[in-house]
Amino acid sequence: MLSVLRRQTHAQVLVVGDSHQQIYEWRGAVNAMDYVRAEEVRLTESFRFGPKFARLATRVLNLLGETIPLRGQAGIQSELFEDPDVRPEVDAILCRKNATVVGELAGGLGKGHRVAVRANVSEILAFADGADQLKRGERAWRPTSLALFESWKDVQDYARTFSGRDLLPIVNIIDTQGTAYLRALLSRIEPDESKASYVISTVHGAKGLEWNRVRVCGDFRFKQEDDGTMTLSPEETRLLYVGLTRARTVMDVSELKYDLGRVFADHAARRAKAA
């Protein structure tokens, strides 16, 4: 695509993009904006949401070294929910991991909701297959998240650590209900999003989309350093930024409040120390 643009020597070319939304490095994607040499004009105002969401997104962008704030529309009343005891109704639930999608799916179906899913269902089914193999004493090479484990007990132990906690929802479902139940859950997904009570999506699957009301899950890969401080890698920070900019009027970030608050505080402390 870049080479096609570069060959347009007889036409004016406008390149529009957000380098902070680069979330597909693991597929070999590159940040095209780094390869463009042209006059730059910043588009800093979102027409999707109001100032509250813009301020939160700006704080996340500050972790990446961005100094220009994102602005929201003053006429849009965007409401931020941070209390875990208050759960507003939502149109979409955004998850970092497929394992969290399964946990949210089980909870929604258990309440009688019609749930649509935007996630890699084949990978979730592969996880069920891999769990069966490990339980039989065999090695599981698919999905890759199970390839390094020698037994199902190893997976259970890892899921209860800080690093492996994102696997805990799906591990708990398999332990309590079995892999057949997991496959049955996936068969009950509502195929028509327009008929669903809400959509459960990975953040990757939500890129470029928007909903009025969104809950962002707390399963991002926060890293606890040896000195006890909390950090996010640049790749994870960009993914979080994408997740936090999908809602128009309501966003529930209660699951993120504690870990993200620590990241903000520790980042500010490091900057103050460096100054």
Contacts in CASP RR format, 6 or more apart in sequence:
PFRMAT RR
TARGET T0000
AUTHOR 0000-0000-0000
METHOD contacts of the structure
MODEL  1
MLSVLRRQTHAQVLVVGDSHQQIYEWRGAVNAMDYVRAEEVRLTESFRFG
PKFARLATRVLNLLGETIPLRGQAGIQSELFEDPDVRPEVDAILCRKNAT
VVGELAGGLGKGHRVAVRANVSEILAFADGADQLKRGERAWRPTSLALFE
SWKDVQDYARTFSGRDLLPIVNIIDTQGTAYLRALLSRIEPDESKASYVI
STVHGAKGLEWNRVRVCGDFRFKQEDDGTMTLSPEETRLLYVGLTRARTV
MDVSELKYDLGRVFADHAARRAKAA
1 32 0 8 1.000
2 32 0 8 1.000
2 35 0 8 1.000
5 13 0 8 1.000
5 15 0 8 1.000
13 38 0 8 1.000
15 32 0 8 1.000
15 33 0 8 1.000
15 36 0 8 1.000
15 38 0 8 1.000
16 43 0 8 1.000
17 32 0 8 1.000
17 33 0 8 1.000
19 31 0 8 1.000
19 33 0 8 1.000
19 34 0 8 1.000
20 61 0 8 1.000
20 64 0 8 1.000
20 66 0 8 1.000
20 238 0 8 1.000
20 241 0 8 1.000
21 207 0 8 1.000
21 238 0 8 1.000
21 241 0 8 1.000
21 242 0 8 1.000
22 29 0 8 1.000
22 30 0 8 1.000
22 31 0 8 1.000
22 238 0 8 1.000
23 203 0 8 1.000
23 204 0 8 1.000
23 207 0 8 1.000
23 235 0 8 1.000
23 238 0 8 1.000
23 239 0 8 1.000
23 242 0 8 1.000
24 204 0 8 1.000
25 235 0 8 1.000
42 68 0 8 1.000
44 68 0 8 1.000
44 69 0 8 1.000
44 70 0 8 1.000
44 71 0 8 1.000
45 70 0 8 1.000
45 71 0 8 1.000
45 72 0 8 1.000
45 73 0 8 1.000
46 53 0 8 1.000
46 54 0 8 1.000
46 70 0 8 1.000
46 71 0 8 1.000
46 72 0 8 1.000
46 73 0 8 1.000
46 245 0 8 1.000
47 73 0 8 1.000
48 73 0 8 1.000
48 76 0 8 1.000
48 210 0 8 1.000
48 245 0 8 1.000
48 247 0 8 1.000
48 248 0 8 1.000
49 72 0 8 1.000
49 73 0 8 1.000
49 76 0 8 1.000
49 78 0 8 1.000
49 245 0 8 1.000
49 247 0 8 1.000
49 248 0 8 1.000
49 249 0 8 1.000
49 251 0 8 1.000
50 72 0 8 1.000
50 73 0 8 1.000
50 74 0 8 1.000
50 75 0 8 1.000
50 76 0 8 1.000
50 77 0 8 1.000
50 78 0 8 1.000
51 71 0 8 1.000
51 72 0 8 1.000
51 73 0 8 1.000
51 74 0 8 1.000
51 78 0 8 1.000
52 78 0 8 1.000
52 79 0 8 1.000
52 80 0 8 1.000
53 72 0 8 1.000
53 78 0 8 1.000
53 80 0 8 1.000
53 244 0 8 1.000
53 245 0 8 1.000
53 247 0 8 1.000
53 251 0 8 1.000
54 69 0 8 1.000
54 70 0 8 1.000
54 71 0 8 1.000
54 72 0 8 1.000
55 69 0 8 1.000
56 80 0 8 1.000
56 244 0 8 1.000
56 253 0 8 1.000
57 70 0 8 1.000
57 241 0 8 1.000
57 244 0 8 1.000
57 245 0 8 1.000
58 66 0 8 1.000
58 69 0 8 1.000
58 70 0 8 1.000
59 264 0 8 1.000
60 237 0 8 1.000
60 240 0 8 1.000
60 241 0 8 1.000
60 244 0 8 1.000
61 70 0 8 1.000
61 241 0 8 1.000
62 267 0 8 1.000
63 232 0 8 1.000
63 237 0 8 1.000
63 263 0 8 1.000
63 264 0 8 1.000
63 267 0 8 1.000
64 234 0 8 1.000
64 237 0 8 1.000
64 238 0 8 1.000
64 241 0 8 1.000
76 248 0 8 1.000
76 249 0 8 1.000
77 249 0 8 1.000
78 247 0 8 1.000
78 248 0 8 1.000
78 249 0 8 1.000
78 250 0 8 1.000
78 251 0 8 1.000
79 88 0 8 1.000
79 249 0 8 1.000
79 250 0 8 1.000
79 251 0 8 1.000
80 251 0 8 1.000
80 253 0 8 1.000
81 87 0 8 1.000
81 88 0 8 1.000
81 250 0 8 1.000
81 251 0 8 1.000
81 252 0 8 1.000
81 253 0 8 1.000
81 254 0 8 1.000
82 253 0 8 1.000
82 254 0 8 1.000
82 257 0 8 1.000
83 254 0 8 1.000
84 254 0 8 1.000
84 255 0 8 1.000
84 257 0 8 1.000
86 254 0 8 1.000
87 215 0 8 1.000
87 252 0 8 1.000
87 254 0 8 1.000
88 213 0 8 1.000
88 215 0 8 1.000
88 250 0 8 1.000
88 252 0 8 1.000
89 213 0 8 1.000
90 198 0 8 1.000
90 211 0 8 1.000
90 213 0 8 1.000
90 214 0 8 1.000
90 215 0 8 1.000
90 250 0 8 1.000
90 252 0 8 1.000
91 198 0 8 1.000
91 199 0 8 1.000
91 211 0 8 1.000
91 212 0 8 1.000
91 213 0 8 1.000
91 214 0 8 1.000
92 198 0 8 1.000
92 199 0 8 1.000
92 200 0 8 1.000
92 201 0 8 1.000
92 206 0 8 1.000
92 209 0 8 1.000
92 211 0 8 1.000
92 213 0 8 1.000
92 214 0 8 1.000
92 215 0 8 1.000
92 246 0 8 1.000
92 247 0 8 1.000
93 104 0 8 1.000
93 198 0 8 1.000
93 199 0 8 1.000
93 200 0 8 1.000
93 201 0 8 1.000
93 214 0 8 1.000
93 215 0 8 1.000
93 217 0 8 1.000
94 201 0 8 1.000
94 202 0 8 1.000
94 203 0 8 1.000
94 206 0 8 1.000
94 214 0 8 1.000
94 215 0 8 1.000
94 216 0 8 1.000
94 217 0 8 1.000
94 243 0 8 1.000
94 246 0 8 1.000
95 101 0 8 1.000
95 104 0 8 1.000
95 119 0 8 1.000
95 200 0 8 1.000
95 201 0 8 1.000
95 202 0 8 1.000
95 203 0 8 1.000
95 217 0 8 1.000
95 219 0 8 1.000
96 166 0 8 1.000
96 202 0 8 1.000
96 203 0 8 1.000
96 217 0 8 1.000
96 218 0 8 1.000
96 219 0 8 1.000
96 220 0 8 1.000
96 221 0 8 1.000
96 239 0 8 1.000
97 166 0 8 1.000
97 167 0 8 1.000
97 202 0 8 1.000
97 219 0 8 1.000
98 119 0 8 1.000
98 120 0 8 1.000
98 123 0 8 1.000
98 124 0 8 1.000
98 127 0 8 1.000
98 170 0 8 1.000
98 202 0 8 1.000
99 124 0 8 1.000
99 127 0 8 1.000
99 166 0 8 1.000
99 167 0 8 1.000
99 168 0 8 1.000
99 169 0 8 1.000
99 170 0 8 1.000
99 171 0 8 1.000
99 219 0 8 1.000
100 166 0 8 1.000
100 169 0 8 1.000
100 217 0 8 1.000
100 218 0 8 1.000
100 219 0 8 1.000
101 117 0 8 1.000
101 119 0 8 1.000
101 124 0 8 1.000
101 200 0 8 1.000
101 201 0 8 1.000
101 202 0 8 1.000
102 124 0 8 1.000
102 169 0 8 1.000
102 170 0 8 1.000
102 173 0 8 1.000
102 182 0 8 1.000
102 185 0 8 1.000
103 169 0 8 1.000
103 170 0 8 1.000
103 173 0 8 1.000
104 169 0 8 1.000
104 200 0 8 1.000
104 217 0 8 1.000
105 115 0 8 1.000
105 117 0 8 1.000
105 185 0 8 1.000
105 186 0 8 1.000
105 189 0 8 1.000
105 200 0 8 1.000
106 169 0 8 1.000
106 173 0 8 1.000
106 185 0 8 1.000
108 115 0 8 1.000
108 197 0 8 1.000
109 115 0 8 1.000
109 185 0 8 1.000
109 188 0 8 1.000
113 197 0 8 1.000
113 198 0 8 1.000
114 190 0 8 1.000
114 195 0 8 1.000
114 196 0 8 1.000
114 197 0 8 1.000
115 188 0 8 1.000
115 189 0 8 1.000
115 190 0 8 1.000
115 196 0 8 1.000
115 197 0 8 1.000
115 198 0 8 1.000
115 199 0 8 1.000
115 200 0 8 1.000
116 189 0 8 1.000
116 190 0 8 1.000
116 191 0 8 1.000
116 192 0 8 1.000
116 193 0 8 1.000
116 195 0 8 1.000
116 196 0 8 1.000
116 198 0 8 1.000
116 199 0 8 1.000
116 200 0 8 1.000
117 189 0 8 1.000
117 199 0 8 1.000
117 200 0 8 1.000
117 201 0 8 1.000
118 199 0 8 1.000
118 200 0 8 1.000
118 201 0 8 1.000
118 202 0 8 1.000
118 205 0 8 1.000
118 206 0 8 1.000
119 200 0 8 1.000
119 201 0 8 1.000
119 202 0 8 1.000
119 205 0 8 1.000
120 202 0 8 1.000
121 186 0 8 1.000
121 189 0 8 1.000
123 143 0 8 1.000
124 170 0 8 1.000
124 182 0 8 1.000
124 186 0 8 1.000
125 183 0 8 1.000
125 186 0 8 1.000
126 142 0 8 1.000
126 143 0 8 1.000
127 143 0 8 1.000
127 145 0 8 1.000
127 146 0 8 1.000
127 170 0 8 1.000
128 174 0 8 1.000
128 179 0 8 1.000
128 182 0 8 1.000
128 183 0 8 1.000
129 140 0 8 1.000
129 142 0 8 1.000
129 179 0 8 1.000
130 140 0 8 1.000
130 142 0 8 1.000
130 143 0 8 1.000
130 146 0 8 1.000
131 140 0 8 1.000
131 146 0 8 1.000
131 152 0 8 1.000
131 155 0 8 1.000
131 174 0 8 1.000
131 179 0 8 1.000
132 179 0 8 1.000
133 139 0 8 1.000
133 140 0 8 1.000
134 140 0 8 1.000
134 146 0 8 1.000
134 149 0 8 1.000
134 150 0 8 1.000
134 151 0 8 1.000
134 152 0 8 1.000
134 154 0 8 1.000
134 155 0 8 1.000
135 152 0 8 1.000
137 151 0 8 1.000
139 147 0 8 1.000
139 150 0 8 1.000
140 146 0 8 1.000
140 147 0 8 1.000
140 149 0 8 1.000
141 147 0 8 1.000
145 167 0 8 1.000
146 155 0 8 1.000
149 155 0 8 1.000
149 158 0 8 1.000
155 167 0 8 1.000
155 171 0 8 1.000
156 171 0 8 1.000
156 175 0 8 1.000
158 164 0 8 1.000
158 167 0 8 1.000
159 165 0 8 1.000
159 167 0 8 1.000
159 168 0 8 1.000
159 171 0 8 1.000
159 172 0 8 1.000
160 168 0 8 1.000
162 224 0 8 1.000
165 219 0 8 1.000
166 219 0 8 1.000
166 221 0 8 1.000
170 182 0 8 1.000
173 181 0 8 1.000
173 182 0 8 1.000
173 185 0 8 1.000
174 182 0 8 1.000
190 196 0 8 1.000
193 199 0 8 1.000
199 211 0 8 1.000
201 209 0 8 1.000
203 239 0 8 1.000
203 240 0 8 1.000
203 242 0 8 1.000
203 243 0 8 1.000
204 239 0 8 1.000
206 242 0 8 1.000
206 243 0 8 1.000
206 246 0 8 1.000
207 242 0 8 1.000
208 246 0 8 1.000
209 246 0 8 1.000
210 246 0 8 1.000
210 247 0 8 1.000
210 248 0 8 1.000
211 246 0 8 1.000
211 247 0 8 1.000
211 248 0 8 1.000
212 247 0 8 1.000
212 248 0 8 1.000
212 249 0 8 1.000
212 250 0 8 1.000
213 247 0 8 1.000
213 248 0 8 1.000
213 249 0 8 1.000
213 250 0 8 1.000
213 251 0 8 1.000
214 243 0 8 1.000
214 246 0 8 1.000
214 247 0 8 1.000
214 250 0 8 1.000
214 251 0 8 1.000
214 252 0 8 1.000
215 251 0 8 1.000
215 252 0 8 1.000
215 255 0 8 1.000
216 243 0 8 1.000
216 244 0 8 1.000
216 251 0 8 1.000
216 252 0 8 1.000
216 253 0 8 1.000
216 255 0 8 1.000
216 256 0 8 1.000
217 255 0 8 1.000
217 256 0 8 1.000
218 255 0 8 1.000
218 256 0 8 1.000
218 259 0 8 1.000
219 255 0 8 1.000
220 232 0 8 1.000
220 236 0 8 1.000
220 239 0 8 1.000
220 240 0 8 1.000
220 256 0 8 1.000
220 259 0 8 1.000
221 232 0 8 1.000
221 233 0 8 1.000
221 236 0 8 1.000
222 230 0 8 1.000
222 231 0 8 1.000
222 232 0 8 1.000
222 236 0 8 1.000
222 259 0 8 1.000
222 260 0 8 1.000
222 262 0 8 1.000
222 263 0 8 1.000
223 230 0 8 1.000
223 231 0 8 1.000
223 232 0 8 1.000
223 233 0 8 1.000
224 230 0 8 1.000
225 231 0 8 1.000
229 262 0 8 1.000
229 266 0 8 1.000
229 269 0 8 1.000
229 270 0 8 1.000
230 259 0 8 1.000
230 262 0 8 1.000
230 263 0 8 1.000
230 266 0 8 1.000
231 263 0 8 1.000
231 266 0 8 1.000
231 267 0 8 1.000
232 240 0 8 1.000
232 263 0 8 1.000
240 260 0 8 1.000
244 251 0 8 1.000
244 253 0 8 1.000
253 260 0 8 1.000
END
